[in-house]
Amino acid sequence: MTHDKHAGHDHAAGVTNRTRLVVAIAIVAVFLVVEVVGAVLSDSLALLADAGHMLSDLFGLTVALVALLIAARPATDRQTFGYQRAEVFGALINGVILTVVAIFVAVEGVGRLLRPDDAEVLGTPMLVVAVIGLGANVASMLVLRGGSDQSIGMRGAYLEVLGDFFGSVTAIVAALAILLTGFVQADAIASLVIAALIAPRAFMLLRDVVHVLSESVPRNMDVETIREHILGTPGVVDVHDVHVWAITSGAPVFSAHVVVTKELFESGGTGALLDELGGCLSGHFDVAHSTFQLEPTEHADHEEQHHR
């Protein structure tokens, strides 16, 4: 028997997340233009690095939006779980983009540190643009924060904007250092800090993607605890062939063979048992989709011999 959970709630959450992404895309797109102009006027690598990061954010947010739209498509005979995993592939693209940006910024930052005379950074426009960027990042974070714990794509988008927030703070500090001391290398140092902020976020996002695509047990779930809950159900003798994985973040899937007493089968109580097991997985472990194969004890003994 298969148990599906709260389809209406998931649909509403998807619509809300799409709205969040559209608003964030508009904010990021407007500020990207401002930051590129500011980087050109001030000759700031830190601003250019943050603009590159912002460009990756814009692309990443767009990919996340497209992935959510695809993921909302219904299941078919060819895609029996639907297109929910499109969101994971979108997060994969985001992670790769972040990695490329981090490497590019690091290489350029080191180059400027080795050739400090090549840079003439204007601190005032750099400071103004960085402060505006900080405000834009805060606005985007507030928009995206509500969906960051529901979806791997939304979490990737939120982490990117969070990184931009710290990047803007770093650029502000560098601009102040240039204005107060004339130390233009602060700009290159700031760009390296921004690269260092991007790298771990890219790693975490790619790690989560690999975790889902390798069909590992979701991090917040313990198979042994689930097994104990099932074994505690009246009429259940044993449980085996337990599998727990996720189609995408927040959509765990469970399947198992459950051995039950012969008396329960003869009394016609299997339907009630399936309802109880499905309710247990849904209520205690937030499992979106669970499948149970019920077996009488004599069948389980035969199956065990067959697998030897």
Secondary structure, 3 states (H helix, E strand, C coil): CEEECCHHHHHHHHHHHHHHHHHHHHHHHHHHHHHHHHHHHHCCHHHHHHHHHHHHHHHHHHHHHHHHHHHCCCCCCCCCCCCCCHHHHHHHHHHHHHHHHHHHHHHHHHHHHHCHHHCCCCHHHHHHHHHHHHHHHHHHHHHHHHHCCCCHHHHHHHHHHHHHHHHHHHHHHHHHHHHHHCCCHHHHHHHHHHHHHHHHHHHHHHHHHHHHHCCCCCCCCCHHHHHHHHHCCCCEEEEEEEEEEECCCCCEEEEEEEEECHHHHHCCCHHHHHHHHHHHHHHHHCCCEEEEEEEEHHHHHHHHHHHC
